Amino acid sequence: MAWPVFKTATEVPTAAPVGSIPTRSRHFRPGAALGAAPWRMWRPGPDCATFPGTVTTILVVNPAAGRGRAGRRVPVARRALETTFGAVEQITTSAPGSAVEQVRAAVEAGAERIVVLGGDGTLHEAANGLLRAARAEKPPIAILPAGTGNDYAKMAGTLGVSIPDAVRRLAGGRVRRFDVGVAWGEYFLNSVGIGFDAAVARVVSRWKRLTGLPAYLAAVFQVLWNFPKMELAVESDGGAFQDNLLLLEVAIGPCVGGGFRLTPDAQPDDGWLDICAIRHKSMGAILVRLPLVMLGRHTGLKDVRMLRATQVAVTSRNGPLHAQFDGELREVAGRMDIRLEPGALPVLVAL
């Protein structure tokens, strides 16, 4: 059987996905290839800010993140940032994808730092805007976690402390160059998950009360009842295989879903994509292994395959690919090409 042919490092898909699935957090639909006209589905509106040259910090807020938690924390976040860094200009996401273009404009206007108050999905949008900006030296991005999973905040050192403490730690922190991935003409920061965890993310987006790890655990049990197997062919510069899978995770960081350590050895700046493929099994067999996944001790199981690569091609043999990009849901027919851009994202990490 012929394997899919890799695209070159400069090629990315130019066609938009077949569909884009809405989530409770703000999301957007990838449009043109990277480097082309940015995010054409969004049009400037009255909320499109003009950024004066004296503003050093841009605060990006998704009021819906964390079931409204982010919106409630805006006043304390603004006070802490203004006390520590000076003038702050706020971007409040008001439409799917609006943060992408506004962050791009802020970066090109000379912003010194981008601070996100929200979850992984809001950070995903803001980072896509930053990385698309026509500016040689990109400013760093930081996260004040107020979302559901908050997986990136674990790597950035801002999880588990108050917002004022997080801002103080960011002020004394340092900028690290984290890797990013590219798939379907869109950057991702932590992971692309195909299959089961995308279905879990869809369920979590519908919860009105649950948040954090309990929300993801509840969704796992709901999805497990009838999740179909995926017939996938995977080719990478770290190995190739085809199998009936429950999920395929292509990750930059170690943790997804608020507490599932699918790729426990992944480091955000090591220049690798860590790949975890789990074979489709019965619900009972999966539940028995679930605690091992949460602890990151599943990697030696016979139904688990772990790889490292810098390029990955994934082809579905039985329907469209359903994926989550940093928790944001996407769908496209047939095939996904993924590549790594090492050290592309400057991240302000708290100390």
SERO-4910 file (N, C-alpha, C, O; in steps of 0.05 Angstrom, whole numbers):
BEGIN
 pado doro    nc1    nc2    nc3   cac1   cac2   cac3    cc1    cc2    cc3    oc1    oc2    oc3
  Met    A     17    -24      0      0      0      0     18     25      0     36     27     16
  Ala    A     12     44    -17     29     68    -19     22     87      4     -1     92     10
  Trp    A     44     97     16     40    116     38     36    144     26     45    149      4
  Pro    A     23    162     41     20    189     31     47    203     28     65    197     43
  Val    A     49    221      9     74    235      4     75    259     22     55    274     23
  Phe    A     98    264     35    101    287     52    101    313     35    112    313     13
  Lys    A     90    333     46     94    360     34    120    371     44    131    361     64
  Thr    A    131    390     30    155    402     38    150    420     63    127    425     70
  Ala    A    172    429     75    170    444    100    155    471     95    145    482    114
  Thr    A    154    481     71    141    506     66    113    503     57     99    523     53
  Glu    A    104    479     52     77    476     42     57    471     64     63    456     83
  Val    A     34    483     63     12    477     81    -13    477     65    -14    488     43
  Pro    A    -34    464     75    -59    463     60    -70    491     54    -69    508     71
  Thr    A    -81    494     31    -93    520     24   -123    519     26   -136    540     28
  Ala    A   -135    495     26   -164    493     28   -174    493     56   -161    482     74
  Ala    A   -196    507     61   -208    507     88   -219    479     94   -226    464     75
  Pro    A   -221    472    120   -234    447    127   -262    445    116   -275    465    111
  Val    A   -271    420    114   -298    415    105   -318    429    123   -338    440    114
  Gly    A   -313    428    149   -331    440    168   -316    449    193   -294    440    198
  Ser    A   -327    468    207   -315    477    232   -336    474    254   -359    484    250
  Ile    A   -330    461    275   -350    454    296   -348    474    318   -327    477    330
  Pro    A   -370    488    325   -369    508    346   -364    496    373   -374    474    379
  Thr    A   -350    510    390   -346    502    417   -355    525    435   -362    546    425
  Arg    A   -356    520    461   -365    540    479   -345    563    480   -353    587    482
  Ser    A   -319    558    478   -299    579    476   -299    590    447   -310    577    429
  Arg    A   -287    614    444   -286    625    417   -269    608    399   -248    597    408
  His    A   -277    605    375   -261    589    356   -262    602    329   -277    621    324
  Phe    A   -245    593    311   -244    604    285   -239    582    265   -232    560    272
  Arg    A   -244    589    240   -241    569    218   -215    576    203   -213    598    193
  Pro    A   -197    557    200   -173    563    184   -181    570    156   -199    558    145
  Gly    A   -167    589    144   -174    597    117   -151    593     99   -146    570     89
  Ala    A   -136    614     92   -115    612     73    -90    599     85    -89    597    110
  Ala    A    -72    592     69    -46    580     78    -31    601     94    -35    625     90
  Leu    A    -13    592    112      3    610    127     19    628    108     30    618     88
  Gly    A     20    653    114     34    672     97     15    686     77     23    706     65
  Ala    A     -9    676     74    -28    689     56    -44    709     71    -39    714     95
  Ala    A    -65    720     59    -81    740     72    -93    728     97   -105    706     96
  Pro    A    -91    742    120    -99    730    146   -128    729    151   -142    749    149
  Trp    A   -139    706    158   -165    702    171   -187    718    158   -199    736    170
  Arg    A   -192    712    133   -210    729    117   -239    727    127   -255    744    120
  Met    A   -245    706    142   -273    704    151   -280    726    171   -304    732    175
  Trp    A   -260    738    184   -266    759    203   -265    786    190   -248    792    173
  Arg    A   -284    804    198   -284    831    187   -283    850    210   -297    846    230
  Pro    A   -267    872    208   -266    891    230   -293    903    236   -310    907    219
  Gly    A   -297    907    262   -322    919    272   -316    941    292   -293    950    293
  Pro    A   -335    950    306   -331    972    325   -313    965    348   -303    983    362
  Asp    A   -308    939    353   -291    931    375   -262    930    366   -245    923    383
  Cys    A   -256    936    341   -228    934    331   -213    958    341   -218    981    333
  Ala    A   -194    954    360   -181    975    373   -158    987    356   -146    972    340
  Thr    A   -152   1012    361   -128   1024    350   -108   1025    373   -115   1034    395
  Phe    A    -84   1016    369    -65   1013    390    -44   1035    390    -27   1036    372
  Pro    A    -45   1053    411    -25   1075    412      2   1064    418      5   1043    430
  Gly    A     23   1078    409     50   1069    412     59   1067    441     78   1054    447
  Thr    A     44   1081    459     52   1081    487     43   1056    502     52   1050    524
  Val    A     25   1040    490     15   1016    503     36    994    501     44    987    479
  Thr    A     43    983    523     63    961    523     51    934    526     63    914    517
  Thr    A     28    932    538     16    906    544    -12    904    532    -29    922    536
  Ile    A    -17    883    518    -44    877    507    -56    854    523    -44    833    525
  Leu    A    -79    859    535    -93    839    550   -116    828    533   -134    842    525
  Val    A   -114    802    526   -135    789    510   -153    773    528   -144    755    543
  Val    A   -179    779    527   -198    767    545   -220    752    529   -232    764    511
  Asn    A   -225    728    536   -249    714    526   -268    712    550   -264    694    567
  Pro    A   -289    728    552   -306    728    575   -320    702    580   -329    696    602
  Ala    A   -323    686    559   -337    660    561   -319    638    572   -330    617    580
  Ala    A   -293    642    573   -275    621    581   -280    613    610   -286    630    627
  Gly    A   -277    587    615   -281    577    643   -308    582    654   -312    587    677
  Arg    A   -329    579    636   -357    584    644   -360    612    655   -375    616    675
  Gly    A   -347    632    643   -349    659    652   -329    668    672   -329    692    680
  Arg    A   -311    651    680   -291    657    700   -273    680    690   -266    698    706
  Ala    A   -265    678    665   -246    698    654   -258    726    656   -245    745    663
  Gly    A   -284    729    648   -297    755    648   -297    767    676   -294    791    680
  Arg    A   -302    750    696   -303    760    724   -276    768    734   -275    783    754
  Arg    A   -255    759    723   -228    765    733   -214    788    719   -191    794    724
  Val    A   -228    801    700   -216    823    685   -206    846    703   -184    854    700
  Pro    A   -223    856    722   -213    879    738   -187    873    753   -169    890    754
  Val    A   -185    850    766   -161    844    781   -137    840    763   -115    847    769
  Ala    A   -142    828    739   -120    825    720   -110    851    710    -86    856    708
  Arg    A   -128    869    703   -120    896    693   -104    911    714    -84    923    708
  Arg    A   -114    910    739   -100    925    760    -71    914    764    -52    929    766
  Ala    A    -69    887    764    -43    875    768    -24    881    745     -1    888    750
  Leu    A    -34    880    721    -17    885    698     -9    915    696     14    921    690
  Glu    A    -28    933    701    -21    961    700     -1    969    722     17    985    717
  Thr    A     -4    957    746     15    963    767     43    953    760     63    966    767
  Thr    A     44    931    747     70    918    742     83    927    716    107    931    715
  Phe    A     67    930    694     78    935    668     71    962    656     84    970    636
  Gly    A     52    976    667     44   1002    656     19   1000    640      1    983    646
  Ala    A     16   1016    619     -9   1018    604    -17    992    592     -1    976    582
  Val    A    -44    987    593    -55    962    583    -78    969    564    -95    986    570
  Glu    A    -78    956    541   -100    958    522   -114    930    521   -100    910    519
  Gln    A   -140    930    524   -155    905    526   -168    898    499   -180    915    486
  Ile    A   -165    872    492   -180    861    469   -200    841    481   -192    821    494
  Thr    A   -226    845    477   -246    826    486   -257    812    462   -268    824    444
  Thr    A   -255    786    462   -264    770    438   -294    773    436   -309    767    455
  Ser    A   -304    782    413   -332    787    409   -344    771    387   -369    771    383
  Ala    A   -328    757    372   -337    740    350   -316    719    345   -293    722    351
  Pro    A   -324    697    333   -305    675    327   -281    686    310   -285    696    288
  Gly    A   -257    683    321   -233    691    307   -225    720    309   -205    728    299
  Ser    A   -241    737    323   -235    765    324   -208    771    338   -195    790    330
  Ala    A   -200    755    357   -175    759    371   -151    756    353   -131    769    357
  Val    A   -153    739    333   -131    733    315   -122    759    301    -98    766    302
  Glu    A   -140    772    287   -133    796    272   -126    819    290   -107    834    284
  Gln    A   -139    822    313   -133    844    331   -106    840    344    -92    860    347
  Val    A    -99    816    351    -72    812    363    -51    817    341    -30    829    347
  Arg    A    -56    808    317    -37    813    296    -32    843    293     -9    852    291
  Ala    A    -54    859    293    -51    888    290    -36    900    314    -20    918    310
  Ala    A    -41    890    338    -28    900    362      2    895    361     18    912    368
  Val    A      9    871    352     38    864    350     51    882    329     74    891    333
  Glu    A     38    886    306     50    903    286     51    932    294     67    948    283
  Ala    A     34    940    313     35    968    324     56    971    345     61    994    354
  Gly    A     70    950    353     92    952    372     88    943    400    104    949    417
  Ala    A     66    928    406     62    918    433     86    902    442     98    887    427
  Glu    A     92    905    468    116    892    480    109    864    491    127    848    494
  Arg    A     84    860    497     77    833    507     47    829    503     31    848    503
  Ile    A     39    804    499     11    796    497      5    779    521     18    758    525
  Val    A    -16    786    536    -24    770    560    -52    761    555    -70    777    550
  Val    A    -57    735    557    -83    723    552    -96    716    579    -84    702    595
  Leu    A   -120    725    583   -136    717    606   -158    699    595   -178    709    584
  Gly    A   -155    674    599   -174    655    587   -162    627    588   -145    620    605
  Gly    A   -171    610    569   -162    582    569   -144    577    545   -134    595    532
  Asp    A   -140    551    540   -122    543    518   -132    552    491   -117    558    473
  Gly    A   -159    553    488   -170    561    462   -165    591    457   -159    598    434
  Thr    A   -168    608    477   -162    636    474   -133    641    468   -126    657    451
  Leu    A   -116    626    482    -87    628    477    -81    619    448    -64    631    435
  His    A    -94    599    439    -91    589    412    -96    611    391    -81    615    373
  Glu    A   -119    625    395   -125    647    377   -104    669    378    -95    678    357
  Ala    A    -98    678    402    -79    700    405    -52    693    393    -39    710    380
  Ala    A    -42    669    398    -16    661    387    -17    659    356      3    665    343
  Asn    A    -40    651    345    -42    651    316    -40    679    305    -28    683    284
  Gly    A    -51    699    319    -48    727    310    -20    736    313    -10    750    295
  Leu    A     -7    730    335     21    739    340     39    727    319     56    741    308
  Leu    A     37    701    313     55    688    295     50    697    266     68    694    249
  Arg    A     27    707    259     22    717    232     30    746    228     30    756    206
  Ala    A     37    760    250     44    788    248     69    793    231     88    777    232
  Ala    A     68    814    215     91    822    199    111    838    216    113    862    213
  Arg    A    124    824    233    144    837    251    166    816    256    160    794    265
  Ala    A    191    824    251    213    805    253    216    794    281    218    770    285
  Glu    A    217    812    301    221    804    329    194    804    342    183    825    349
  Lys    A    183    780    347    157    778    359    158    783    389    177    774    402
  Pro    A    138    796    401    138    799    430    129    773    443    117    756    430
  Pro    A    135    770    469    127    745    482     97    745    489     84    766    491
  Ile    A     87    721    492     59    717    500     59    704    527     76    687    533
  Ala    A     39    710    543     36    699    570      7    691    574    -11    701    561
  Ile    A      3    673    593    -24    663    599    -30    666    629    -15    657    646
  Leu    A    -54    678    634    -66    679    661    -89    659    659   -110    666    647
  Pro    A    -87    635    670   -106    614    664   -134    620    676   -136    626    700
  Ala    A   -154    617    659   -182    620    669   -200    603    651   -223    611    647
  Gly    A   -189    581    641   -205    565    623   -213    538    636   -215    536    660
  Thr    A   -218    518    619   -227    492    629   -204    473    634   -202    462    656
  Gly    A   -186    470    614   -164    452    617   -139    464    628   -125    453    645
  Asn    A   -132    488    617   -108    504    626    -83    487    624    -65    489    641
  Asp    A    -80    472    602    -56    455    599    -31    471    593     -9    465    603
  Tyr    A    -34    493    578    -10    508    571      1    524    595     25    528    598
  Ala    A    -17    532    613     -9    546    637     10    529    655     26    539    670
  Lys    A      6    503    653     24    485    668     53    488    659     72    489    675
  Met    A     57    491    633     84    495    622     94    523    626    118    527    627
  Ala    A     76    542    628     84    570    631     87    579    660     95    602    665
  Gly    A     80    561    679     85    567    708     65    585    721     70    597    742
  Thr    A     41    589    709     21    607    720     -4    593    731    -22    606    740
  Leu    A     -4    567    731    -27    552    742    -25    549    772     -3    544    782
  Gly    A    -47    551    785    -48    545    814    -41    568    832    -38    565    856
  Val    A    -39    593    821    -33    616    838    -54    638    831    -67    636    810
  Ser    A    -57    658    848    -75    679    842    -65    696    819    -42    694    812
  Ile    A    -83    711    807    -75    728    784    -53    748    792    -34    751    778
  Pro    A    -56    763    815    -34    781    822     -7    766    826     14    777    818
  Asp    A     -8    743    838     17    727    841     28    719    814     52    720    810
  Ala    A     10    710    796     19    702    770     33    725    755     53    722    742
  Val    A     21    749    757     32    772    744     60    779    756     78    785    741
  Arg    A     62    778    782     88    783    795    109    763    785    132    770    780
  Arg    A    101    738    783    120    717    775    127    721    745    150    716    737
  Leu    A    108    730    729    115    736    701    134    759    699    152    758    682
  Ala    A    131    779    716    149    802    715    177    794    722    196    806    712
  Gly    A    181    774    739    207    764    746    215    739    730    236    727    735
  Gly    A    200    733    709    205    709    694    224    714    671    238    734    670
  Arg    A    224    695    652    241    697    629    226    688    604    206    674    605
  Val    A    236    696    581    224    689    556    238    663    546    262    662    543
  Arg    A    221    643    540    231    618    528    219    615    500    197    623    495
  Arg    A    234    602    483    225    598    455    212    570    454    227    550    454
  Phe    A    186    569    453    172    543    452    166    536    423    162    553    405
  Asp    A    165    510    418    158    499    391    128    504    386    112    506    404
  Val    A    121    505    360     93    504    352     91    484    329    111    478    316
  Gly    A     67    475    324     61    458    302     43    472    282     30    492    289
  Val    A     43    462    258     26    473    236     10    450    224     22    430    216
  Ala    A    -16    453    222    -33    434    208    -57    448    197    -69    465    210
  Trp    A    -65    441    172    -88    453    159    -86    484    158   -106    498    159
  Gly    A    -61    494    155    -58    523    153    -62    537    179    -67    561    179
  Glu    A    -59    523    202    -64    535    228    -42    526    247    -34    503    247
  Tyr    A    -34    545    264    -14    538    285    -29    525    308    -52    531    315
  Phe    A    -15    506    321    -24    496    347      0    497    366     23    494    358
  Leu    A     -7    500    392     14    505    412     20    481    430     43    476    437
  Asn    A     -1    465    436      3    443    455     -2    416    441     15    398    444
  Ser    A    -24    413    427    -29    387    415    -51    389    394    -68    406    394
  Val    A    -49    370    375    -71    363    357    -79    334    365    -63    316    364
  Gly    A   -104    331    372   -114    304    379   -135    296    359   -154    310    353
  Ile    A   -132    272    347   -150    262    327   -166    239    339   -154    220    350
  Gly    A   -192    240    338   -209    218    347   -221    222    374   -236    241    378
  Phe    A   -214    205    393   -228    204    418   -227    230    434   -247    239    443
  Asp    A   -203    242    436   -202    266    452   -215    290    439   -224    308    453
  Ala    A   -218    289    412   -234    310    399   -263    307    406   -277    326    410
  Ala    A   -273    281    407   -300    276    415   -305    285    444   -326    296    451
  Val    A   -285    280    461   -287    289    489   -288    319    491   -304    330    506
  Ala    A   -271    333    476   -272    362    476   -299    373    467   -308    394    477
  Arg    A   -311    360    448   -338    369    439   -358    367    461   -374    385    465
  Val    A   -358    345    476   -377    341    499   -371    362    520   -390    374    531
  Val    A   -345    366    527   -338    385    548   -348    413    541   -357    428    559
  Ser    A   -347    420    516   -356    447    507   -385    452    513   -394    474    514
  Arg    A   -401    430    517   -429    433    522   -437    434    552   -459    441    559
  Trp    A   -418    427    569   -424    427    598   -429    456    607   -415    474    598
  Lys    A   -449    460    623   -455    486    633   -444    492    661   -441    515    670
  Arg    A   -437    470    675   -428    474    703   -400    462    707   -383    475    719
  Leu    A   -395    438    698   -370    425    703   -347    439    689   -350    450    667
  Thr    A   -323    439    702   -300    450    690   -275    434    700   -278    418    718
  Gly    A   -253    440    688   -228    426    696   -228    396    691   -243    387    674
  Leu    A   -212    382    705   -209    353    701   -236    338    706   -241    320    690
  Pro    A   -253    345    725   -278    331    728   -295    332    702   -308    312    696
  Ala    A   -295    355    688   -310    357    663   -299    337    643   -315    324    629
  Tyr    A   -273    335    640   -261    317    620   -266    288    628   -271    271    610
  Leu    A   -265    281    654   -270    254    662   -299    246    656   -304    224    646
  Ala    A   -318    264    662   -346    258    657   -350    254    627   -366    237    619
  Ala    A   -337    271    611   -340    268    582   -328    242    571   -339    230    553
  Val    A   -306    233    583   -293    208    575   -313    185    578   -316    169    560
  Phe    A   -327    184    601   -346    162    605   -369    164    586   -379    143    577
  Gln    A   -378    188    579   -400    191    560   -392    182    532   -407    168    519
  Val    A   -368    190    523   -359    184    496   -353    155    492   -357    144    471
  Leu    A   -343    142    513   -334    114    511   -356     94    503   -350     73    492
  Trp    A   -380    101    508   -402     82    503   -404     73    474   -410     50    469
  Asn    A   -399     91    456   -404     84    428   -383     96    409   -390    102    386
  Phe    A   -359    100    418   -340    113    400   -329     93    380   -320     71    387
  Pro    A   -331     99    353   -323     80    333   -293     80    329   -279     99    336
  Lys    A   -282     58    318   -254     57    313   -247     74    288   -264     78    271
  Met    A   -223     84    288   -213     99    265   -192     82    250   -174     71    263
  Glu    A   -195     80    224   -175     66    208   -156     87    197   -162    100    178
  Leu    A   -133     89    209   -114    110    202    -88     98    192    -78     78    201
  Ala    A    -76    112    172    -49    107    163    -32    131    171    -40    154    166
  Val    A    -10    126    185      7    147    196     35    143    185     46    122    187
  Glu    A     46    164    173     73    164    164     88    188    176     77    210    175
  Ser    A    111    184    187    127    206    198    156    200    194    164    178    186
  Asp    A    173    220    199    201    216    197    212    201    222    236    196    224
  Gly    A    193    192    239    201    175    262    190    147    259    195    130    277
  Gly    A    175    141    238    164    115    234    137    116    221    125    137    219
  Ala    A    127     93    211    102     91    197     86     67    206     98     46    212
  Phe    A     60     69    206     43     46    213     15     52    204      8     75    198
  Gln    A     -2     32    204    -31     35    201    -45     17    220    -36     -6    226
  Asp    A    -68     26    232    -81     11    253   -109     21    257   -116     42    246
  Asn    A   -125      6    272   -151     15    282   -147     29    309   -140     15    328
  Leu    A   -151     54    310   -143     70    333   -167     82    348   -188     87    336
  Leu    A   -162     85    374   -181    101    390   -174    131    388   -192    148    384
  Leu    A   -148    137    389   -139    164    387   -111    165    376    -96    146    378
  Leu    A   -105    188    365    -78    195    356    -72    223    366    -85    242    358
  Glu    A    -52    226    383    -44    251    394    -17    259    383      2    244    384
  Val    A    -15    283    372     10    295    362     15    320    379      1    340    376
  Ala    A     35    318    397     36    337    418     63    351    420     84    341    412
  Ile    A     62    376    430     86    391    437     91    390    467    113    390    477
  Gly    A     68    391    482     70    389    511     61    362    522     51    345    506
  Pro    A     64    357    548     59    330    559     30    324    566     23    301    569
  Cys    A     14    345    569    -13    341    582    -35    352    565    -32    374    553
  Val    A    -57    338    563    -81    348    549   -105    343    568   -104    327    586
  Gly    A   -128    356    561   -152    351    576   -151    356    605   -166    344    621
  Gly    A   -134    375    614   -133    382    642   -119    363    660   -116    369    684
  Gly    A   -110    340    650    -96    322    668    -89    294    656    -82    276    671
  Phe    A    -91    291    630    -84    266    617    -56    269    605    -52    284    586
  Arg    A    -38    253    615    -10    256    607     -4    236    584     10    216    587
  Leu    A    -16    242    561    -14    224    538     14    222    527     23    201    518
  Thr    A     29    244    528     57    245    519     74    255    542     84    278    541
  Pro    A     79    238    562     91    248    587    120    258    584    129    273    601
  Asp    A    134    249    563    162    258    560    165    282    542    187    291    537
  Ala    A    143    293    532    144    316    514    154    341    529    147    346    552
  Gln    A    171    356    515    180    382    525    174    403    504    178    398    480
  Pro    A    164    427    512    155    446    493    177    459    476    171    474    458
  Asp    A    202    454    483    224    467    469    246    447    460    269    455    458
  Asp    A    238    422    456    258    402    450    261    396    420    277    380    412
  Gly    A    245    410    403    247    406    375    235    381    364    242    371    342
  Trp    A    216    369    379    203    344    370    172    346    374    163    360    392
  Leu    A    158    332    356    130    326    361    129    298    374    140    279    363
  Asp    A    116    296    396    112    270    409     85    259    401     65    272    402
  Ile    A     85    234    392     62    221    381     53    197    398     69    180    405
  Cys    A     28    197    406     16    175    421     -7    164    405    -26    178    399
  Ala    A     -6    138    398    -27    124    384    -37    102    402    -22     85    411
  Ile    A    -63    102    408    -75     81    425    -96     65    408   -114     77    396
  Arg    A    -92     39    408   -109     21    392   -137     20    404   -141     22    428
  His    A   -156     18    386   -184     16    395   -189    -10    410   -181    -32    401
  Lys    A   -201     -8    434   -207    -31    451   -235    -29    461   -249     -9    457
  Ser    A   -243    -49    476   -270    -48    489   -270    -27    511   -249    -18    520
  Met    A   -294    -19    518   -297      2    539   -284     -7    565   -270      9    578
  Gly    A   -288    -32    572   -276    -42    597   -246    -41    597   -233    -33    616
  Ala    A   -234    -49    574   -205    -49    572   -194    -21    574   -173    -16    586
  Ile    A   -208     -2    562   -199     26    563   -201     37    591   -183     51    600
  Leu    A   -223     31    605   -227     42    632   -206     31    651   -197     45    669
  Val    A   -198      6    647   -177     -5    664   -151     10    661   -136     14    680
  Arg    A   -146     19    636   -120     32    630   -121     63    635   -100     76    634
  Leu    A   -145     73    639   -148    102    642   -130    114    664   -117    135    659
  Pro    A   -129    102    688   -111    114    708    -82    115    700    -67    133    707
  Leu    A    -73     96    684    -45     96    674    -41    119    655    -19    132    656
  Val    A    -61    126    639    -58    149    621    -56    175    637    -40    192    630
  Met    A    -72    177    658    -71    201    674    -44    205    688    -36    227    693
  Leu    A    -31    183    694     -5    184    707     18    184    687     41    187    695
  Gly    A     12    180    662     33    178    642     49    152    643     72    151    634
  Arg    A     36    131    652     49    105    655     39     84    635     42     60    638
  His    A     26     94    614     14     76    593     33     71    570     27     54    553
  Thr    A     56     84    569     72     84    545     83     57    537     90     52    514
  Gly    A     86     39    557     97     12    551     76     -9    545     83    -32    541
  Leu    A     50     -2    546     29    -22    540     30    -31    511     38    -15    493
  Lys    A     22    -55    506     24    -66    479      5    -53    459      9    -54    435
  Asp    A    -16    -40    469    -36    -27    452    -30      2    448    -46     17    437
  Val    A     -6     11    457      2     39    455     27     41    438     46     25    442
  Arg    A     28     59    420     52     64    404     61     93    408     45    112    406
  Met    A     86     97    415     98    123    419    120    128    398    137    111    394
  Leu    A    119    152    386    138    160    366    147    189    371    133    204    384
  Arg    A    170    196    360    178    225    358    184    231    329    195    215    314
  Ala    A    176    255    321    179    263    293    179    293    290    173    307    310
  Thr    A    186    303    267    183    331    261    162    336    239    153    358    235
  Gln    A    155    315    224    133    316    204    116    291    207    126    269    211
  Val    A     90    294    204     71    272    206     50    275    184     40    297    179
  Ala    A     43    253    171     21    253    152      1    232    162      8    209    167
  Val    A    -24    240    165    -45    223    175    -67    221    154    -78    241    145
  Thr    A    -74    196    147    -95    192    127   -116    173    139   -110    152    150
  Ser    A   -141    182    137   -164    166    146   -174    147    124   -176    155    101
  Arg    A   -179    122    132   -190    102    113   -220     99    115   -232     85    100
  Asn    A   -232    112    135   -261    108    140   -275    133    148   -290    133    168
  Gly    A   -271    155    134   -287    179    140   -269    203    146   -245    201    146
  Pro    A   -282    226    151   -267    250    157   -251    248    183   -257    232    200
  Leu    A   -231    265    185   -216    267    210   -229    288    228   -233    311    220
  His    A   -235    280    252   -245    299    273   -222    304    292   -210    285    303
  Ala    A   -215    329    296   -191    336    312   -197    359    331   -216    374    327
  Gln    A   -180    361    351   -180    384    368   -152    397    366   -132    384    368
  Phe    A   -152    423    362   -128    439    362   -127    455    388   -141    475    390
  Asp    A   -111    447    407   -111    461    433   -139    463    445   -145    483    458
  Gly    A   -155    443    441   -182    443    451   -203    454    432   -227    451    438
  Glu    A   -195    466    410   -214    477    391   -219    456    369   -201    444    359
  Leu    A   -245    453    362   -253    431    345   -251    437    316   -258    459    307
  Arg    A   -241    418    301   -238    420    272   -246    394    258   -246    373    271
  Glu    A   -253    396    233   -260    372    217   -252    376    188   -257    398    177
  Val    A   -241    356    176   -233    357    148   -234    329    137   -230    310    151
  Ala    A   -238    327    111   -240    301     99   -212    289     93   -195    303     81
  Gly    A   -208    265    103   -186    248     92   -159    250    103   -149    229    112
  Arg    A   -146    273    103   -117    274    108   -108    299    123   -120    320    120
  Met    A    -88    295    140    -76    318    154    -45    316    152    -34    295    157
  Asp    A    -33    338    144     -3    340    144      5    359    167     -5    381    169
  Ile    A     23    350    184     31    365    207     61    368    206     76    350    200
  Arg    A     71    392    212     99    396    214    106    414    239     88    428    249
  Leu    A    130    412    248    140    427    271    154    452    262    169    452    242
  Glu    A    150    474    276    166    498    274    180    502    301    169    514    319
  Pro    A    205    493    303    219    494    329    225    522    338    234    539    322
  Gly    A    219    528    364    226    553    376    213    577    364    223    599    366
  Ala    A    189    574    352    177    596    337    162    615    355    157    638    348
  Leu    A    154    606    379    136    623    397    151    632    421    159    616    438
  Pro    A    155    659    425    166    669    450    145    669    472    125    682    469
  Val    A    150    655    493    131    652    515    144    663    541    166    656    548
  Leu    A    129    681    554    138    692    580    131    672    601    107    667    607
  Val    A    151    660    613    147    638    632    152    649    661    172    662    665
  Ala    A    134    643    679    136    653    706    157    638    722    162    614    718
  Leu    A    170    652    740    190    640    758    181    644    787    194    635    805
***
